[in-house]
């Protein structure tokens, strides 16, 4: 690597910092879609630029990184809104005064999740990605937005 080229660790640090901003935005709850789009766009771009997939080969996080790259391509090239607020059950535990605890029916809360594949723009016919599409559908679609990104960050 030449002295003029950024080190991979810098790119990974860019991903971590962008992910922190995305976490901070998502933790606010019901914010305008633009407020999540901007830090998500940045987070996805840093992750793909860091080319982390080879270092995750053979691990569960490789599939997550590959699915995220698919999402990044739709966001970056087709300006897709990849996240939406979705109703998700939020389990609660009640503790009885006389001992023991039990789960009650979970209330539903709004959480930022990856859109289903059908909610993303159609693929560019010049750049099909059936493997990425399958992994997105299996690993990201309708799951909490931060689960995969946080898991990748921990793996790095």
N, C-alpha and C positions, 0 to 999 in steps of 0.2 A: 504494500500500500504506500502510495506517495504521501508526502507531507501535506499536500493540498487536498487530500481526500478525507472525508469524515470517517471516523471509525464506526463499526457496526454498533458498538456500545452507545455511541451518541444517538444513533437512530432508535435504539431500544429505549433509551432515556426519553427521547422525544415522544415515543409511544406511551410510556408510563406517565409523563406529565400531561399529555392530552387526555389519557384515560382518567386521570385525577379530575380534570376539568369536566369531563363527561359525567363522572360519578357525582360531582358537586351539583351539576345541573339537574341530573335525574333525581337526586335526593330532594329537590324542591317540590317534586310531585307534578302537579298539573301545570306545566309551563307550555308556552306556545311551541308548535312543532319546529319553528326556526331555531329555537333555543337549544334543542337537542341535535338538530341537523348539523349545525356548525361544529360543535366538539366531536360529534360522531365522525363527520367527514375527516377531520384532522386525525383522530385516533386511528381510523382505518388506514389512512394514507401512511402514517408513520409505521404502522405494523407491517404493511406490505413492503414498504421501502426498506425495512430492516431485513427482509428475506430470512425470516426465522424458521420457515418450514423445514429446511434441511436439518437444523439442530433439534427439531422435535420429532423427527422420523422414528416410527415405531412406538410412539407414545400416543395416548388418547388426545393430547393437546394438538397433535398434528392434524387430526380431522377437524378440530375446532378452528385452527389457523387456516386450513384450506377452505372451510365454509365461510369464514370471515373474509377471505380474499374474494370469494364469489360476491359477497355482499358489497365489498369495497368497489368491485368493478361496476356493479349496478349503480352505486351511489356516485362514484367518481365519473363514470362515462355517460350515465343516463340521468344523472341528478335525481335519483330515486330517493324518496323518503323511506328509509328502511325501518323506521321505528314508529310505533303508534301506542297510544294509551289503551290498554286492554283490561277488562275486568278479570281479576285473578283472585282465587280464594286465599285468604290469609288466616291460617289456623291459629286458634287461641287455646290456651290451656287455662282451666279454672282449677284453683286449689280449694278443696273442701276444708272447712274449719275443723272437722273431726279427722282429717288426714286423707291422704290420697289426692290424686288429681285426675282430671278427665279432659278430653278434647271436646270442645263444643263445636257445633256447626260453624264452619268458618265464615266470617263476614267477607264480603267481596270488596276488594280495593282496586283502584286503578294503578297499574304498573306499566312502565315503559317496556315494550316487548318488540322483538323482531316481527316484521310483517310476515304473513304467510306468503309463499312463493307467488300465489295468484295476485297479491297486492303489489308486486314489483313489476316494473316495465318488462315487456317481452325481451328475450335475449337478442343480441345483435346477431343476425344470421351469419355474419362474417367471422364471428368469434364464439362459436358454441362451446359450452363448458358443462357437459352432462355430469361429470363427476362432482364438480363444484355445486351444481344445482341439486344433486341428490344429497350431498352433505349439508347444504343449507337447509333443505327440507327436513332432513333427519335431526340435525343438531342445533339449528338456530330458530327456524320458523316457529313463531308464537311462544318462544321461550323468553325468559327475562333477559333484557338487553345486556346486562352487565355480567351474567354468569360466565359466558364463554370468554369474554375479554379479560375478566379478572382471573380466570383459570390459566389463560395464556400468560398473563403478567406474572403469576406465581411461578409458572414453569420456566420462565426466562431467568 
